[in-house]
Amino acid sequence: MSPRRTAMGAPWRTCGCSAAGTDRGTPLTLSIFPTRSIGIRRRPRSSMTCDRCVTCPVLSCPVLSCRSMEETDRDDLVFEALADPTRRALLDALFQDDGRPVQALCDRHPEMTPFGVMKHLGVLEAANLVVTRREGRTKRHFLNPIPIPIRPGRCATRNVRVRGRGTVAAMTIDRAAADKLLTTTRSVRKRLDLTRPVPLELIDECIEVAMQAPTGTNAQNWSFVVVTDPAKKAAIADFYRRGGEVMAGSGYPPPLPEGDPREHVMPKVMESATYLGEVLDQVPVFVIPCVQGRMEKVPMIVAQASTYGSILPAAWSFMLAARARGLGTAWTTIHLFFHDEVSELLGIPPEWTQTALFPVAYYTGDDFKPAHRLPAGPMIHRDTWGQHP
């Protein structure tokens, strides 16, 4: 039996599965390239195919059939193909300008020989990440995002339209990794490595990431003061210790109700804060996020909230970026008892407000765990205060 041809002339591959020619087929299962949304047309039902055969929207030819190898083997091929940076660069080129012939890809990557480009394209074709179409003597290559595996429950998703089948999910973020980063970014004090230098290039990277955070009316009225000078660090550490004495004299921390689960943790928190004060000047780098404006001169709550809301998300993003790079930080504000003195020390203009102090160092040990927190239920109010889930 010769394969049926589509309107564009590309031959169909028969799937040959037991579901072919029956009223029932196996469910459609798609996996989508993480950076591209595509529309996928299902192939019309025929006696030659089952319900899992899918049509490529560009080529109108089958790109996934039920007779393909086991999912795990297919995933291995895909990830093996994606492991090479050159092949990823070729996919990026096709993502930007689909349907390129080999020569166009060679022109984009002059460091590679045509043979090398064809070899990499062969690997991508074997993994079904690239599909081809001939136009006369020219063979054009198209990005096929379908084989990238989706892991339900692991990846954050966005919707991709599939004609006739509603939506399917496209992988965008490894949700397990994101959740781990968010739930294990701790204030690190006792585990800061005081002996290992921190490259300033790494700090700059973290700040660049932080500056992608939301900012009110796109003001971007933030600055980050990076302190490595030993004398200035020693002076700031002294202000920190003096601020701790002020807090202790004011009765901080306030007493907690009997049986409160935070009660047994607070002594450890105060102990680690005291330790940080003792060694603060030895921490390799200080980062102080600042925002333009002085809150004590702003009477309106909306203006205060907007101003702090333009810097605190960036400050938290800095901590996350540092954690992702093996750096420990602690969100501290005790030095702000002497805000103006620290500003004068560092030359910060008087119209700018310091919002935190991050001592930054590599951390010791292997990893961090999520902290013990109060149950979320009583903290959630639905429609009306006090209406808990």
Backbone torsions as a table, in degrees:
resi	resn	phi	psi	omega
1	MET	NA	125.5	178.8
2	SER	-81.2	145.7	-178.9
3	PRO	-68.3	144.1	177.9
4	ARG	-69.8	149.9	-179.4
5	ARG	-109.8	147.5	177.4
6	THR	-84.0	179.5	179.2
7	ALA	-63.2	-26.7	-179.4
8	MET	-89.5	-0.5	175.3
9	GLY	91.6	-4.5	-179.7
10	ALA	-78.7	132.0	-176.3
11	PRO	-73.0	144.7	171.6
12	TRP	-80.4	146.6	169.1
13	ARG	-97.6	130.0	177.9
14	THR	-73.9	141.1	-177.0
15	CYS	-83.8	-29.8	175.0
16	GLY	65.5	20.6	-178.0
17	CYS	-87.8	169.0	-177.3
18	SER	-70.0	-18.3	-179.3
19	ALA	-81.8	-15.4	-177.5
20	ALA	-62.5	138.9	177.2
21	GLY	79.3	2.2	178.0
22	THR	-106.3	169.9	179.4
23	ASP	-75.9	-19.6	-178.8
24	ARG	-111.1	146.2	176.5
25	GLY	-134.0	171.0	177.7
26	THR	-77.8	152.4	-176.0
27	PRO	-62.4	147.8	175.9
28	LEU	-69.7	126.0	178.7
29	THR	-127.0	115.4	-177.4
30	LEU	-120.9	150.0	170.7
31	SER	-128.8	139.4	-167.7
32	ILE	-119.2	142.6	176.7
33	PHE	-58.6	135.2	-168.1
34	PRO	-68.3	-13.2	-175.2
35	THR	-118.9	15.5	-174.2
36	ARG	-145.1	133.6	174.9
37	SER	-97.9	134.0	179.8
38	ILE	-136.8	157.3	171.8
39	GLY	-100.4	137.5	-174.4
40	ILE	-122.5	124.5	177.5
41	ARG	-93.5	129.3	175.8
42	ARG	-73.4	144.9	176.4
43	ARG	-73.8	137.9	177.9
44	PRO	-56.8	145.1	178.5
45	ARG	-63.5	139.6	176.1
46	SER	-150.5	174.0	179.1
47	SER	-73.0	-6.4	-174.8
48	MET	-97.9	-14.8	-172.3
49	THR	-133.3	157.9	175.2
50	CYS	-99.0	-174.5	-173.0
51	ASP	-77.1	-3.3	-177.8
52	ARG	-99.2	-4.0	179.8
53	CYS	-76.5	129.1	-172.4
54	VAL	-123.2	145.6	-177.4
55	THR	-99.3	133.0	174.3
56	CYS	-71.5	130.1	-177.8
57	PRO	-68.1	-22.8	-178.2
58	VAL	-85.8	-45.2	-171.5
59	LEU	-100.6	-12.3	-174.1
60	SER	52.4	40.6	176.2
61	CYS	-132.7	158.4	-175.6
62	PRO	-67.3	134.8	178.2
63	VAL	-119.3	-6.6	177.1
64	LEU	-150.4	123.9	179.2
65	SER	-126.8	158.3	-176.6
66	CYS	-71.7	-12.2	179.9
67	ARG	-90.2	7.3	177.1
68	SER	-67.7	166.6	-175.3
69	MET	-65.2	170.6	178.4
70	GLU	-55.8	150.2	-174.1
71	GLU	-57.2	-42.2	-176.7
72	THR	-64.4	-41.0	178.3
73	ASP	-65.4	-39.4	179.0
74	ARG	-65.1	-41.7	177.6
75	ASP	-60.8	-39.7	179.4
76	ASP	-61.4	-42.5	178.7
77	LEU	-62.4	-42.7	-178.1
78	VAL	-63.6	-50.5	-176.0
79	PHE	-69.4	-31.5	175.7
80	GLU	-65.2	-39.1	178.5
81	ALA	-67.3	-39.4	-177.7
82	LEU	-76.7	-13.8	-176.5
83	ALA	-70.1	-20.6	-177.3
84	ASP	-91.1	126.1	-177.9
85	PRO	-63.8	-30.0	178.5
86	THR	-66.4	-42.0	178.6
87	ARG	-67.4	-35.6	176.0
88	ARG	-64.6	-36.3	177.6
89	ALA	-65.3	-38.0	176.8
90	LEU	-64.6	-39.7	176.9
91	LEU	-64.9	-39.2	177.1
92	ASP	-61.6	-40.2	179.3
93	ALA	-63.4	-41.2	178.9
94	LEU	-70.7	-31.4	177.5
95	PHE	-64.2	-38.1	-179.3
96	GLN	-77.1	-34.3	-176.9
97	ASP	-149.5	91.8	-174.0
98	ASP	-72.2	158.2	174.1
99	GLY	80.6	28.9	-178.1
100	ARG	-82.5	143.2	169.6
101	PRO	-79.3	171.3	-177.3
102	VAL	-59.3	-41.3	-175.9
103	GLN	-61.9	-38.4	179.1
104	ALA	-65.1	-37.6	177.4
105	LEU	-69.6	-35.4	176.0
106	CYS	-64.6	-39.6	178.8
107	ASP	-63.8	-33.8	179.6
108	ARG	-73.6	-28.0	-179.4
109	HIS	-124.5	75.2	-176.0
110	PRO	-65.7	-16.1	179.5
111	GLU	-74.2	-8.8	-177.9
112	MET	-109.5	147.2	174.4
113	THR	-80.7	156.2	175.4
114	PRO	-55.1	-37.2	178.6
115	PHE	-62.6	-41.5	179.6
116	GLY	-64.1	-41.7	178.1
117	VAL	-62.1	-45.1	-179.8
118	MET	-64.1	-35.8	178.7
119	LYS	-63.8	-45.0	179.4
120	HIS	-67.0	-39.4	177.7
121	LEU	-62.8	-34.1	177.1
122	GLY	-62.8	-40.9	177.0
123	VAL	-63.8	-42.8	179.7
124	LEU	-66.1	-37.3	176.8
125	GLU	-66.3	-40.0	179.2
126	ALA	-62.8	-32.0	177.9
127	ALA	-86.4	0.5	179.3
128	ASN	66.8	21.0	176.8
129	LEU	-85.7	-17.1	176.3
130	VAL	-130.8	133.4	173.3
131	VAL	-119.6	156.7	-172.2
132	THR	-126.0	159.8	174.5
133	ARG	-146.1	136.1	179.2
134	ARG	-93.8	134.8	172.6
135	GLU	-124.3	94.6	-173.1
136	GLY	67.5	-121.9	179.9
137	ARG	-93.5	0.0	-177.8
138	THR	-97.4	131.7	177.3
139	LYS	-106.6	114.9	-178.1
140	ARG	-98.6	144.9	-176.6
141	HIS	-113.4	134.1	-177.0
142	PHE	-125.3	140.6	175.6
143	LEU	-69.3	129.7	176.3
144	ASN	-117.7	100.3	-173.6
145	PRO	-80.3	-1.4	-169.7
146	ILE	-65.7	-37.8	-171.0
147	PRO	-72.3	-11.2	-177.6
148	ILE	-62.0	123.4	-173.1
149	PRO	-74.3	139.3	172.9
150	ILE	-96.6	137.9	175.1
151	ARG	-114.2	100.1	-177.9
152	PRO	-56.5	138.4	178.4
153	GLY	82.7	-8.5	-178.1
154	ARG	-108.1	-30.6	-172.0
155	CYS	-117.6	136.7	169.1
156	ALA	-67.7	149.3	-171.1
157	THR	-133.7	161.5	168.0
158	ARG	-129.7	158.0	-172.8
159	ASN	-87.3	143.4	176.5
160	VAL	-127.3	130.5	-177.8
161	ARG	-73.9	134.9	172.7
162	VAL	-124.9	115.0	-175.4
163	ARG	-57.2	127.7	178.1
164	GLY	85.5	-7.3	-176.5
165	ARG	-132.7	16.3	179.1
166	GLY	73.1	-124.5	-176.2
167	THR	-126.1	152.7	168.1
168	VAL	-124.8	166.7	-174.2
169	ALA	-97.5	140.8	177.1
170	ALA	-111.7	131.5	-178.3
171	MET	-70.5	130.5	176.4
172	THR	-126.6	-36.6	-175.3
173	ILE	-137.6	138.6	172.2
174	ASP	-74.9	100.2	-172.2
175	ARG	-65.3	-36.3	-180.0
176	ALA	-63.1	-43.3	179.1
177	ALA	-67.2	-39.7	179.3
178	ALA	-64.4	-43.7	179.5
179	ASP	-64.1	-37.7	178.6
180	LYS	-64.7	-42.8	178.6
181	LEU	-61.0	-44.1	-176.5
182	LEU	-69.8	-33.6	-174.8
183	THR	-94.4	-6.1	-179.5
184	THR	-122.0	11.0	173.3
185	THR	-83.4	99.7	-173.8
186	ARG	-103.9	162.3	166.2
187	SER	-76.0	113.7	-173.8
188	VAL	-101.3	124.9	179.1
189	ARG	-125.3	-62.5	-175.4
190	LYS	-72.7	-18.6	-176.8
191	ARG	-102.6	13.7	174.7
192	LEU	-72.9	131.7	178.3
193	ASP	-83.2	107.0	-174.3
194	LEU	-82.5	-5.5	-174.4
195	THR	-106.0	-16.0	-173.4
196	ARG	-97.6	121.8	179.6
197	PRO	-64.5	148.7	177.0
198	VAL	-110.4	119.2	179.5
199	PRO	-62.2	133.9	179.7
200	LEU	-66.6	-24.4	176.6
201	GLU	-61.5	-34.6	178.5
202	LEU	-68.8	-39.1	176.5
203	ILE	-63.3	-42.7	179.0
204	ASP	-60.9	-40.0	177.4
205	GLU	-58.8	-46.7	-178.6
206	CYS	-62.4	-39.1	179.7
207	ILE	-67.8	-39.3	177.6
208	GLU	-61.5	-40.5	175.8
209	VAL	-64.3	-44.6	-177.9
210	ALA	-59.4	-33.8	-176.5
211	MET	-76.2	1.7	169.8
212	GLN	-87.0	-2.7	-178.2
213	ALA	-70.0	160.8	176.9
214	PRO	-61.4	149.6	176.9
215	THR	-145.8	134.3	-173.8
216	GLY	-57.4	128.6	-178.4
217	THR	50.1	29.3	-178.9
218	ASN	54.3	34.8	-177.0
219	ALA	-67.6	-36.6	-177.3
220	GLN	50.6	39.9	-177.5
221	ASN	-90.1	57.5	-177.2
222	TRP	-124.6	158.6	171.9
223	SER	-149.5	154.6	-179.3
224	PHE	-126.8	118.2	179.7
225	VAL	-94.3	119.9	-179.0
226	VAL	-104.5	122.0	-173.7
227	VAL	-116.6	122.2	174.3
228	THR	-126.7	-10.4	-179.0
229	ASP	-63.6	122.2	-176.0
230	PRO	-56.9	-41.6	-178.2
231	ALA	-65.9	-41.3	179.8
232	LYS	-70.2	-37.7	175.8
233	LYS	-62.9	-40.8	179.7
234	ALA	-63.3	-40.3	179.5
235	ALA	-66.2	-42.6	178.9
236	ILE	-65.9	-39.1	177.4
237	ALA	-61.4	-36.7	178.1
238	ASP	-66.5	-42.4	175.4
239	PHE	-61.0	-38.3	178.4
240	TYR	-61.0	-47.3	-179.0
241	ARG	-64.0	-41.2	178.1
242	ARG	-64.9	-37.7	175.9
243	GLY	-63.8	-37.4	176.4
244	GLY	-62.4	-36.6	177.6
245	GLU	-66.8	-38.5	177.0
246	VAL	-62.2	-43.8	179.5
247	MET	-63.0	-45.3	-179.3
248	ALA	-62.1	-37.4	179.8
249	GLY	-71.6	-17.7	-179.8
250	SER	-93.2	6.4	178.1
251	GLY	86.1	17.7	178.4
252	TYR	-85.8	139.9	2.4
253	PRO	-82.4	153.5	179.6
254	PRO	-67.0	150.7	179.5
255	PRO	-65.3	147.0	179.1
256	LEU	-104.1	153.7	178.0
257	PRO	-59.2	148.9	179.9
258	GLU	-61.0	132.6	-179.7
259	GLY	88.6	-4.3	178.5
260	ASP	-63.7	128.4	-176.7
261	PRO	-63.5	-15.5	178.9
262	ARG	-80.0	-13.2	-172.1
263	GLU	-61.5	-41.8	-176.8
264	HIS	-78.0	-14.6	-178.9
265	VAL	-88.1	-32.0	-172.6
266	MET	-57.5	-41.7	177.1
267	PRO	-58.5	-36.6	178.3
268	LYS	-67.7	-38.2	178.9
269	VAL	-63.4	-45.2	-179.1
270	MET	-66.6	-35.9	178.7
271	GLU	-64.5	-43.8	-179.3
272	SER	-69.7	-34.0	177.0
273	ALA	-65.7	-38.8	177.0
274	THR	-64.9	-42.1	177.8
275	TYR	-60.2	-43.7	-179.5
276	LEU	-59.4	-40.6	178.2
277	GLY	-61.5	-34.2	-178.5
278	GLU	-70.9	-31.6	-174.6
279	VAL	-114.3	5.6	-170.7
280	LEU	-55.7	-39.9	-177.5
281	ASP	-66.8	-15.1	180.0
282	GLN	-89.5	-10.5	179.2
283	VAL	-67.3	135.1	-172.5
284	PRO	-58.4	-41.4	-172.0
285	VAL	-138.7	139.2	167.5
286	PHE	-108.5	140.8	171.8
287	VAL	-126.6	125.6	-179.1
288	ILE	-118.2	106.8	176.1
289	PRO	-75.9	134.8	-177.3
290	CYS	-127.9	153.5	176.8
291	VAL	-131.2	146.0	-178.2
292	GLN	-76.5	129.8	-178.4
293	GLY	119.2	155.2	178.6
294	ARG	-119.3	119.4	-172.3
295	MET	-69.1	-30.9	-178.0
296	GLU	-66.8	-12.9	179.3
297	LYS	-102.0	4.9	-177.7
298	VAL	-112.0	109.4	-176.8
299	PRO	-79.1	-21.7	-173.7
300	MET	-85.2	130.6	180.0
301	ILE	-60.9	-39.7	-177.2
302	VAL	-62.6	-37.8	180.0
303	ALA	-70.3	-38.9	177.7
304	GLN	-63.9	-46.6	-178.7
305	ALA	-63.8	-39.7	-179.5
306	SER	-65.5	-39.8	-177.8
307	THR	-68.8	-50.2	177.8
308	TYR	-64.2	-34.3	178.2
309	GLY	-66.9	-12.4	178.9
310	SER	-91.7	-6.3	-179.1
311	ILE	-125.0	-34.4	-174.8
312	LEU	-66.1	-38.4	174.4
313	PRO	-59.3	-38.3	178.7
314	ALA	-67.8	-36.8	178.4
315	ALA	-64.2	-43.4	177.7
316	TRP	-65.3	-39.6	177.2
317	SER	-61.7	-35.0	176.9
318	PHE	-61.7	-43.3	179.4
319	MET	-62.6	-41.3	179.1
320	LEU	-64.7	-43.9	179.5
321	ALA	-63.3	-39.1	178.1
322	ALA	-64.9	-44.1	179.3
323	ARG	-59.5	-41.2	-179.6
324	ALA	-66.1	-18.6	-179.5
325	ARG	-106.4	16.7	176.3
326	GLY	79.8	16.5	-179.9
327	LEU	-103.9	142.7	175.6
328	GLY	-102.0	145.8	177.9
329	THR	-140.5	166.2	173.5
330	ALA	-138.6	131.8	178.4
331	TRP	-82.0	107.6	-179.6
332	THR	-123.1	150.8	178.1
333	THR	-136.3	3.5	-172.8
334	ILE	-62.4	-31.3	-179.9
335	HIS	-64.6	-16.5	-176.1
336	LEU	-71.3	-9.0	168.7
337	PHE	-59.1	-22.6	179.7
338	PHE	-124.2	46.1	-176.0
339	HIS	-53.3	-52.9	-174.0
340	ASP	-66.8	-34.5	178.9
341	GLU	-66.1	-41.1	178.3
342	VAL	-67.8	-38.7	177.7
343	SER	-60.5	-42.6	178.8
344	GLU	-64.8	-39.9	178.9
345	LEU	-59.7	-40.8	-174.0
346	LEU	-97.2	-1.2	179.9
347	GLY	73.9	23.9	178.6
348	ILE	-75.6	128.4	-178.7
349	PRO	-58.7	149.1	-175.6
350	PRO	-64.6	-20.7	-179.5
351	GLU	-85.2	3.9	177.6
352	TRP	-105.2	145.4	-178.9
353	THR	-112.3	126.7	170.1
354	GLN	-75.7	139.5	-177.1
355	THR	-116.0	-16.0	-179.2
356	ALA	-169.9	172.0	172.5
357	LEU	-133.7	120.5	178.2
358	PHE	-108.1	106.1	166.4
359	PRO	-74.7	128.8	-172.8
360	VAL	-121.9	129.6	176.3
361	ALA	-157.4	161.8	167.5
362	TYR	-63.0	151.6	179.4
363	TYR	-106.1	156.2	178.4
364	THR	-94.3	161.6	-178.5
365	GLY	87.9	-176.9	-172.7
366	ASP	-91.3	-52.6	-171.5
367	ASP	-159.4	179.9	177.4
368	PHE	-122.6	158.9	179.9
369	LYS	-116.1	158.6	173.4
370	PRO	-58.9	146.0	-179.3
371	ALA	-82.5	159.5	172.3
372	HIS	-77.0	122.3	-179.0
373	ARG	-123.1	161.0	174.0
374	LEU	-65.3	154.5	178.6
375	PRO	-58.6	143.5	-177.4
376	ALA	-72.8	-30.0	-174.2
377	GLY	-49.7	-54.1	-178.5
378	PRO	-66.4	-15.0	-179.9
379	MET	-89.1	-9.6	-176.9
380	ILE	-101.2	127.3	179.6
381	HIS	-122.0	119.0	-175.1
382	ARG	-103.3	113.7	179.6
383	ASP	70.4	-41.2	-179.2
384	THR	-136.2	140.5	177.8
385	TRP	-57.8	130.5	-179.6
386	GLY	96.5	-11.8	176.5
387	GLN	-87.7	95.4	-175.5
388	HIS	-94.7	153.2	178.1
389	PRO	-68.2	NA	NA
